[in-house]
């Protein structure tokens, strides 16, 4: 009985590669978002403005015609007031000025937050 390397490569190796890819995808999709680990305090925030701007693609050439809407929010935590503009823009304005939304903040660095929902 002799070991045939080609038979191993053709039959067994693809199986190992497939299992490794599945394991990697599972890890990617089940790993918790670092912001969700960090931001553990729920706070009510008020949308004070919705800024419409074109995303910067890093060039001086003609920018894309897509405009995104960024909510600017204001909230209070530990008697300190914070005012921030979301780094995430939406294709349509889903927030309205005066709307109260729930955010999760980092209690150690209250400027770090994400919008719930």
ZICORJO-V287597 format. One record per residue. N is the residue number from 1. RES is the residue in three letters. SS is DSSP state (2 for helix, 1 for strand, 0 for the rest). Layout:
n=N res=RES ss=SS
n=N res=RES ss=SS
This chain:
n=1 res=UNK ss=0
n=2 res=UNK ss=0
n=3 res=UNK ss=0
n=4 res=UNK ss=0
n=5 res=UNK ss=2
n=6 res=UNK ss=2
n=7 res=UNK ss=2
n=8 res=UNK ss=2
n=9 res=UNK ss=2
n=10 res=UNK ss=2
n=11 res=UNK ss=2
n=12 res=UNK ss=2
n=13 res=UNK ss=2
n=14 res=UNK ss=2
n=15 res=UNK ss=2
n=16 res=UNK ss=2
n=17 res=UNK ss=2
n=18 res=UNK ss=2
n=19 res=UNK ss=2
n=20 res=UNK ss=2
n=21 res=UNK ss=2
n=22 res=UNK ss=2
n=23 res=UNK ss=2
n=24 res=UNK ss=2
n=25 res=UNK ss=2
n=26 res=UNK ss=2
n=27 res=UNK ss=2
n=28 res=UNK ss=2
n=29 res=UNK ss=2
n=30 res=UNK ss=2
n=31 res=UNK ss=0
n=32 res=UNK ss=0
n=33 res=UNK ss=0
n=34 res=UNK ss=2
n=35 res=UNK ss=2
n=36 res=UNK ss=2
n=37 res=UNK ss=2
n=38 res=UNK ss=2
n=39 res=UNK ss=0
n=40 res=UNK ss=0
n=41 res=UNK ss=1
n=42 res=UNK ss=1
n=43 res=UNK ss=1
n=44 res=UNK ss=1
n=45 res=UNK ss=1
n=46 res=UNK ss=1
n=47 res=UNK ss=1
n=48 res=UNK ss=1
n=49 res=UNK ss=1
n=50 res=UNK ss=1
n=51 res=UNK ss=1
n=52 res=UNK ss=1
n=53 res=UNK ss=1
n=54 res=UNK ss=1
n=55 res=UNK ss=0
n=56 res=UNK ss=0
n=57 res=UNK ss=0
n=58 res=UNK ss=0
n=59 res=UNK ss=0
n=60 res=UNK ss=0
n=61 res=UNK ss=0
n=62 res=UNK ss=0
n=63 res=UNK ss=0
n=64 res=UNK ss=0
n=65 res=UNK ss=0
n=66 res=UNK ss=0
n=67 res=UNK ss=1
n=68 res=UNK ss=1
n=69 res=UNK ss=1
n=70 res=UNK ss=1
n=71 res=UNK ss=1
n=72 res=UNK ss=1
n=73 res=UNK ss=1
n=74 res=UNK ss=1
n=75 res=UNK ss=1
n=76 res=UNK ss=1
n=77 res=UNK ss=1
n=78 res=UNK ss=0
n=79 res=UNK ss=0
n=80 res=UNK ss=1
n=81 res=UNK ss=1
n=82 res=UNK ss=1
n=83 res=UNK ss=1
n=84 res=UNK ss=1
n=85 res=UNK ss=1
n=86 res=UNK ss=0
n=87 res=UNK ss=0
n=88 res=UNK ss=0
n=89 res=UNK ss=0
n=90 res=UNK ss=1
n=91 res=UNK ss=0
n=92 res=UNK ss=0
n=93 res=UNK ss=0
n=94 res=UNK ss=0
n=95 res=UNK ss=0
n=96 res=UNK ss=0
n=97 res=UNK ss=0
n=98 res=UNK ss=0
n=99 res=UNK ss=0
n=100 res=UNK ss=1
n=101 res=UNK ss=1
n=102 res=UNK ss=1
n=103 res=UNK ss=1
n=104 res=UNK ss=1
n=105 res=UNK ss=1
n=106 res=UNK ss=0
n=107 res=UNK ss=0
n=108 res=UNK ss=0
n=109 res=UNK ss=0
n=110 res=UNK ss=0
n=111 res=UNK ss=0
n=112 res=UNK ss=0
n=113 res=UNK ss=1
n=114 res=UNK ss=1
n=115 res=UNK ss=1
n=116 res=UNK ss=0
n=117 res=UNK ss=0
